[in-house]
Amino acid sequence: MNVKTPHPAQVSMTKNLTDQMGRLVTFPDTPKRIISLVPSQTELLYDLGLTDEVVGQTLFCVHPTEMRNAKPLVGGTKNVKLDRVDALSPDLIIANKEENDKAQIEELMNQYPVWVSDIKTLDDAIQMVKQVGFLVNKSVEANAIATSINDSFNVFKNDTTNPIKDKSVLYLIWRKPWMCAGNDNFINEMLTSMGLINSTTEKMGRYPELSNQEITALNPDFIFLSSEPYPFKEKHMDELQQLCPQSKIILVDGELFSWYGSRLQHSVKYFNALKAQLSS
């Protein structure tokens, strides 16, 4: 195993934390050179005040806007440029099971402390926020963000006047082929929080591909066209309307459904606006 000589900033007292994959990770007591490979977690780090400590991020780490081009880029979430990571000598790397490539993350684990999140539920996201706060010595700030998210969703999910409760929805994330958010993922958790029922079934998988005929057969009450990863536009609404004439089709902000960090503080306000739009 070829382990790099630590950057001077890496030589310090250490502490341990089990990541969401069940791995015990040893890292500096106060990380000073952090690389984040996950956009939503990069935004969280900045919201925790770590402007200087973040030394590298991905092409897709676009929030906050002022930091988008302020840091070295280490490639995409699925194709990290390992030589760029090496050049930055990180003392902590933050990754995610679903968003990053397993083989690349395992290679990075041979040389650096890598903490990996695994997010499927709102509780997973809230725990991630708290744990990242512990990782970077910002527990007070992280716990405040976690509490804000938890409180807003508790009120939201207990709304007894929900006008769209138990309506079916198809959440599309890609075109050619059509792909949607199935069950057992974070987007589905957000749909459920709105009181909606995912029109796909568990046996169809987490992100199933669908034919035109399958979309027509599902005939959901609503079709959500996400802004990411495929940039759906209004022109795609007509295409779907022909397949499902009875469905109400809208464009939605994918970040507020799939970013599981501090951006969740804004999701409930957005979801309430969507509920009003869908019930009008």
SULURCOR-V61730 format. One record per run of one state. SS is the DSSP state (a for helix, b for strand, c for the rest). FROM is the first residue (numbers start at 0). LEN is the number of residues. If there is no record, write none. Layout:
# SULURCOR-V61730
<<SS FROM LEN> <SS FROM LEN>>
This chain:
# SULURCOR-V61730
<<c 0 7> <a 7 3> <c 10 3> <b 13 5> <c 18 5> <b 23 5> <c 28 5> <b 33 3> <c 36 2> <a 38 9> <c 47 6> <b 53 4> <c 57 7> <a 64 3> <c 67 4> <b 71 2> <c 73 1> <b 74 1> <c 75 4> <b 79 1> <c 80 1> <a 81 7> <c 88 3> <b 91 5> <c 96 5> <a 101 8> <c 109 4> <b 113 4> <c 117 4> <a 121 14> <c 135 3> <a 138 19> <c 157 10> <b 167 7> <c 174 3> <b 177 3> <c 180 5> <a 185 8> <c 193 3> <b 196 2> <c 198 3> <a 201 3> <c 204 4> <b 208 2> <c 210 1> <a 211 7> <c 218 3> <b 221 5> <c 226 8> <a 234 9> <c 243 4> <b 247 5> <c 252 2> <a 254 4> <c 258 3> <a 261 18> <c 279 1>>
